[in-house]
Every structure is written in C-alpha cells, then in structure tokens.
C-alpha cells in the first residue's frame, strides 16, 4: 500500500509528542476559561436546549488536526518512482562444444552423461541473459548446432534437441570440435570470447590436431574451458547395439585425455575441470559462470513527487475554519 512512499525528515514526527501535552493543557485550562456565576435560582431566566455549547470542543479538535497535518508536512512526505535501465558494457560470446559420441550415454551420471550435461548447461544458459551463446556438436566430426545468438529460447531448444545419433561418424574428434567452435567465434566483436569444451574420452579421430585448434584459439584471443566428464574407474557404458536398435551396456574403463585437456586450457588462458558426478558437473558450470562475468552498468532514475503542499493547505483551511467558527457561531460560548 505504501510502496514508493517515504518521509524525508522523519525526525519531525517527534513533535507529535506535543499533541498529548496540548490536550492535557486544554483540559486543565478549560474550567478557568469558562466564567461561572452562582445564583440561588434560575427560575427567572429563559433556558435553551441548543447543542452548540456542547460542540465548542470541536474548535480545539480542529486545531489539533491542523497541527498534526503541519507536523506531517514538516516530515516531507513524497512518492518515489524508480526506473532502472541497464547497459551491458562488456559482452561475452560463448560457444559450448558438446561431445555426442555413444560413450556420452554411459550411466555413471544420472540418467546418463548427456542428459546430465543438458540439464546443467540449460541452467548455465539461463543465468547468462546478457551474453550470446552458440552450440557445437562433435563426435567423429563436428558441426554447428546453433550459431552464437542472444535469443536464449533458441539455444535452450537446440540444447534440448541434442541426442546421440548414428548420423555423425563415431569416435571423438576433440580437435574438430574445438576448431569448429573457434570458427564460430573468430569474427566476433565481443570483448571476451569463450569456449566450453566437454568430452568424456580421448581424441581418436578427425583431421585437425587438438593442439593446432588450440593455437587457433590463442590467435583469435579465445579462452577455452575444458571439462572431462566421467567417473574414476569403470562405468556402465554402451558396448554394442542390439538388433532392435537398443544399446547393450557393459562395464567399461573410463579413459579421458586429461593431459590434452589441461594443455588446451592452459594455452588459451582457461581452466580444466573434471566432473565425476552430477553435483560436480553442476559446480563446474557454476564456477565458470562466476569466472566469466559480464560487466553491467545500471542506471537508476528517481522521480519524486512532493506531498507536503496539500497537507499544509488542508491545515490552513482547518485553522481558518476554526477562526471563522470561533468568531461567528461559537462567539457567544467562548
């Protein structure tokens, strides 16, 4: 109800403590202000039943109300309308390179690596409202799923559509995935360019060496964060495909080329992370979110509307009314 309403000089409200004192003074002085005449009988006087003498206390009430309004006016009430305008002063363009090889269906993360990644990545995207984001898929080869865009609904929809398919050549071409991501960012005019490259395996195919791709990233000033996804030891992973198209799972040793991922991250000024479970994966994206902050300048505009003038005017009208009543209608009773 009082949202956007404030008193600039609240200390004047202490003056309200004077009003009870004024009331006590009025009660104490009332009898002295009224003349008394003692006579043995009033039979010779004409009496009246007028109610006006009973209303003369209303004059003092009008004065108290006027004083209360003046005190409130001194406290300077006003309404405040705040409008905010934000300006992004340092935008970041981000490409998320996602491994979609069959091993991403391993169940060491719940429900599997790929779905766990999609859930965490979606939250990351929602928390970057001022940045442009693109998606790159890679397995044995790579392609752009979504070019960098500021429309988060498109990115989230594309991310949700990512799934394993046998159209892309099998294997893990880390160099290809990184090179495609660099290609999407090399012409970007953003102040900061970032790749988040995730894989659960080793570079075993593709015609671009990961080190060459990382050198390209350095040349274009693109920072790369690398994430190795998978538990330590054995994981329940796809080992073959049945006649009905479903995967047959078996215990497979998790192999991640951490040395390569660390080298790529270090060369480009990024950082390497290892995600062994859902919680760790979420923590990694949260840390990257904190590391790559977009500078936002916020402007606040305050529109004040002073409210004391109507109170002063009303107080003046009440005092004027009191004077008029005192010297007209109540003149014979005061």
VOGU-3710 file (C-alpha; in Angstrom, 3 decimals, decimal comma):
1> xxxxxxxxxx> 0,000/0,000/0,000  2,815/2,402/0,932  5,293/1,107/-1,637  7,180/4,011/-3,189  6,156/6,384/-0,349  8,650/7,904/2,073  9,214/10,720/4,600  12,426/12,679/4,051  12,550/14,298/7,529  11,191/11,625/9,861
11> xxxxxxxxxx> 12,659/13,364/12,933  9,784/15,869/12,878  7,395/13,101/13,939  8,766/13,559/17,460  6,660/16,732/17,555  3,563/14,535/17,788  4,522/14,072/21,451  3,453/17,691/21,971  -0,149/16,944/20,990  -0,987/14,907/24,141
21> xxxxxxxxxx> 0,589/17,709/26,212  -1,590/20,247/24,397  -4,636/18,097/25,150  -3,742/17,963/28,854  -3,217/21,719/28,875  -6,624/22,245/27,253  -8,358/20,045/29,841  -6,530/21,790/32,701  -7,365/25,292/31,435  -10,911/24,533/30,385
31> xxxxxxxxxx> -12,577/25,363/33,679  -10,552/28,552/34,061  -11,555/29,689/30,594  -15,268/29,348/31,409  -16,834/32,023/33,655  -19,051/30,730/36,489  -21,934/32,570/38,134  -23,521/31,242/41,277  -27,164/32,214/41,967  -29,831/30,772/44,238
41> xxxxxxxxxx> -32,366/30,132/41,464  -32,632/30,271/37,656  -36,420/30,440/37,569  -36,269/33,981/36,256  -34,001/33,041/33,324  -35,038/31,690/29,975  -33,281/28,399/29,182  -32,423/26,879/25,803  -31,637/23,349/24,629  -29,100/24,439/21,973
51> xxxxxxxxxx> -26,358/21,837/21,240  -23,841/24,458/20,126  -22,215/24,899/23,567  -21,504/21,146/23,564  -19,715/21,415/20,217  -17,279/24,142/21,210  -14,627/21,477/21,894  -14,622/20,829/18,167  -12,606/24,040/17,776  -9,738/22,531/19,734
61> xxxxxxxxxx> -10,018/19,294/17,722  -9,702/21,313/14,505  -6,562/22,982/15,887  -5,030/19,624/16,870  -5,760/18,202/13,428  -4,162/21,254/11,805  -1,060/20,863/13,972  -0,874/17,149/13,120  -1,030/17,954/9,409  1,668/20,630/9,755
71> xxxxxxxxxx> 3,958/18,178/11,577  3,376/15,571/8,865  4,133/18,198/6,214  7,386/19,077/8,015  8,363/15,379/7,763  8,175/15,981/3,981  6,184/13,065/2,593  6,808/12,213/-1,029  6,295/9,430/-3,507  9,285/7,851/-5,235
81> xxxxxxxxxx> 9,117/6,300/-8,669  12,309/4,401/-9,502  13,025/3,316/-13,049  16,077/1,213/-13,871  17,999/0,985/-17,099  20,846/-1,457/-17,554  23,610/-1,211/-20,080  25,898/-4,110/-20,889  29,363/-2,644/-21,149  31,304/-5,857/-21,661
91> xxxxxxxxxx> 29,549/-8,625/-23,577  30,757/-12,219/-23,748  30,271/-14,599/-26,649  30,275/-18,260/-25,579  30,308/-21,467/-27,611  29,549/-24,727/-25,838  31,204/-27,645/-27,635  29,451/-30,868/-26,631  30,661/-34,401/-27,208  27,755/-36,501/-28,539
101> xxxxxxxxxx> 29,577/-39,776/-29,066  27,939/-43,039/-27,911  30,011/-43,062/-24,729  28,041/-39,993/-23,567  25,175/-42,425/-22,877  27,185/-44,007/-20,042  25,209/-44,191/-16,810  27,839/-43,102/-14,279  25,960/-39,777/-14,224  22,189/-39,840/-13,865
111> xxxxxxxxxx> 20,287/-40,618/-16,012  23,315/-40,588/-18,320  26,199/-38,257/-19,105  24,491/-36,459/-21,985  21,212/-35,773/-20,165  23,062/-34,679/-17,019  25,090/-32,266/-19,126  21,983/-30,871/-20,843  20,300/-30,169/-17,515  23,310/-28,325/-16,101
121> xxxxxxxxxx> 24,067/-26,479/-19,346  20,453/-25,278/-19,569  20,726/-23,677/-16,147  24,032/-22,073/-17,164  22,421/-20,570/-20,271  19,504/-19,154/-18,256  21,963/-17,401/-15,949  23,686/-15,613/-18,868  20,915/-13,255/-20,050  23,308/-10,606/-21,379
131> xxxxxxxxxx> 25,623/-12,860/-23,385  25,424/-14,519/-26,780  25,710/-18,309/-26,789  26,145/-20,909/-29,511  26,262/-24,711/-29,586  28,636/-27,084/-31,404  28,173/-30,869/-31,543  31,020/-33,224/-32,249  31,821/-36,913/-32,252  33,917/-38,295/-35,151
141> xxxxxxxxxx> 33,287/-34,958/-36,903  31,682/-31,704/-35,819  29,085/-29,177/-36,899  27,389/-26,053/-35,556  24,099/-26,817/-33,859  23,302/-23,150/-33,138  25,324/-20,069/-34,163  26,000/-17,567/-31,383  22,794/-15,717/-30,608  21,280/-13,621/-27,837
151> xxxxxxxxxx> 17,951/-15,478/-28,180  18,168/-17,900/-25,258  14,938/-19,656/-26,221  16,545/-20,831/-29,459  19,684/-22,016/-27,662  17,697/-23,857/-24,989  15,500/-25,514/-27,605  18,547/-26,621/-29,590  20,214/-27,912/-26,440  17,136/-29,934/-25,580
161> xxxxxxxxxx> 17,181/-31,448/-29,070  20,756/-32,733/-28,737  20,874/-36,510/-28,595  23,060/-39,338/-29,734  22,544/-40,344/-33,334  24,451/-42,505/-35,784  24,491/-39,827/-38,484  27,719/-38,308/-37,169  30,765/-40,517/-37,627  31,699/-42,397/-34,474
171> xxxxxxxxxx> 34,704/-41,544/-32,357  35,810/-38,420/-30,515  37,360/-35,654/-32,586  38,301/-33,117/-29,937  40,361/-31,104/-32,423  37,393/-30,885/-34,808  35,022/-29,775/-32,065  37,437/-27,097/-30,871  38,218/-25,878/-34,393  34,521/-25,533/-35,271
181> xxxxxxxxxx> 33,960/-23,568/-32,078  36,887/-21,266/-32,890  35,449/-20,729/-36,359  32,149/-19,572/-34,835  33,928/-17,032/-32,612  36,872/-15,775/-34,657  34,926/-12,887/-36,216  33,115/-11,939/-33,012  33,390/-8,304/-31,908  32,703/-9,188/-28,264
191> xxxxxxxxxx> 35,137/-8,028/-25,601  35,530/-11,611/-24,392  35,246/-14,883/-26,333  34,928/-18,204/-24,521  34,656/-21,887/-25,473  33,425/-24,512/-23,016  34,572/-27,844/-24,439  33,292/-31,036/-22,859  34,341/-34,589/-23,636  34,337/-37,988/-21,954
201> xxxxxxxxxx> 37,074/-39,618/-23,985  40,301/-39,194/-25,902  40,979/-37,662/-29,298  40,920/-40,679/-31,625  39,722/-39,325/-34,957  39,377/-36,167/-37,051  41,757/-34,418/-39,418  42,533/-31,427/-37,146  45,003/-31,884/-34,343  43,682/-30,519/-30,996
211> xxxxxxxxxx> 46,943/-28,628/-30,436  46,561/-26,889/-33,802  42,990/-25,982/-32,881  44,149/-24,578/-29,523  46,758/-22,464/-31,331  43,954/-21,034/-33,464  42,040/-20,206/-30,299  45,072/-18,383/-28,927  45,497/-16,470/-32,193  41,927/-15,163/-32,025
221> xxxxxxxxxx> 42,029/-14,462/-28,292  39,541/-17,184/-27,380  39,692/-18,592/-23,861  38,841/-22,290/-23,553  37,496/-24,075/-20,506  37,771/-27,868/-20,841  35,716/-30,422/-18,913  36,471/-34,126/-18,625  33,219/-35,973/-17,930  33,158/-39,422/-16,338
231> xxxxxxxxxx> 33,718/-41,264/-13,097  37,035/-42,664/-11,975  37,372/-46,346/-12,845  34,664/-48,375/-14,551  31,340/-47,078/-15,895  28,262/-48,759/-17,319  28,597/-47,759/-20,993  27,247/-48,827/-24,400  29,324/-51,669/-25,822  27,187/-52,835/-28,752
241> xxxxxxxxxx> 23,835/-52,313/-30,446  21,134/-54,967/-30,473  19,035/-55,897/-33,496  16,169/-53,695/-32,282  18,410/-50,611/-32,238  18,863/-50,517/-28,446  22,277/-50,387/-26,833  23,733/-53,225/-24,840  25,616/-51,953/-21,800  28,706/-53,267/-20,095
251> xxxxxxxxxx> 31,368/-52,161/-17,613  33,980/-50,094/-19,449  37,115/-48,370/-18,184  36,744/-44,557/-18,281  39,567/-43,007/-20,297  39,855/-39,226/-20,550  42,872/-37,493/-22,058  43,262/-35,106/-19,133  46,774/-34,115/-20,184  45,466/-32,846/-23,523
261> xxxxxxxxxx> 42,523/-31,028/-21,969  44,788/-29,348/-19,416  47,174/-28,320/-22,189  44,368/-26,755/-24,246  43,007/-24,868/-21,235  46,426/-23,626/-20,129  47,436/-22,493/-23,605  44,281/-20,440/-24,107  44,113/-18,931/-20,614  41,239/-21,133/-19,494
271> xxxxxxxxxx> 40,955/-23,856/-16,896  40,493/-27,634/-16,844  37,809/-29,350/-14,755  36,944/-32,969/-14,041  33,304/-33,891/-13,450  32,866/-37,318/-11,889  29,193/-36,970/-10,890  26,127/-34,758/-11,357  26,915/-32,489/-8,426  30,498/-31,917/-9,516
281> xxxxxxxxxx> 29,339/-31,094/-13,038  26,899/-28,505/-11,692  29,629/-26,992/-9,514  31,947/-26,705/-12,523  29,429/-24,757/-14,599  28,682/-22,586/-11,580  32,389/-21,796/-11,213  32,720/-20,957/-14,904  29,663/-18,736/-14,539  31,448/-16,836/-11,757
291> xxxxxxxxxx> 34,752/-16,647/-13,617  33,206/-15,186/-16,764  31,213/-12,205/-15,554  29,613/-9,700/-17,879  30,077/-6,101/-16,764  26,669/-4,450/-16,496  26,204/-0,763/-15,775  22,930/0,026/-14,065  21,311/3,452/-14,124  18,539/4,331/-11,698
301> xxxxxxxxxx> 16,261/7,287/-12,283  14,321/8,683/-9,326  11,170/10,732/-9,836  9,994/12,422/-6,630  6,569/13,944/-6,127  6,346/16,141/-3,023  3,177/15,610/-0,981  3,566/18,223/1,794  1,807/21,068/-0,043  -1,703/19,550/0,131
311> xxxxxxxxxx> -1,165/18,875/3,849  -0,155/22,496/4,530  -3,120/23,722/2,515  -5,516/21,471/4,431  -4,012/22,557/7,752  -4,502/26,208/6,774  -8,128/25,536/5,853  -8,740/23,860/9,219  -7,223/26,816/11,099  -9,275/29,228/9,019
321> xxxxxxxxxx> -12,405/27,204/9,750  -11,602/27,300/13,453  -11,243/31,108/13,394  -14,480/31,555/11,458  -16,395/29,345/13,857  -14,781/30,963/16,905  -15,800/34,488/15,895  -19,190/33,651/14,390  -21,254/30,680/15,550  -19,366/29,999/18,793
331> xxxx> -18,691/33,625/19,655  -21,339/33,667/22,407  -19,996/30,498/24,034  -16,273/31,264/24,214
//
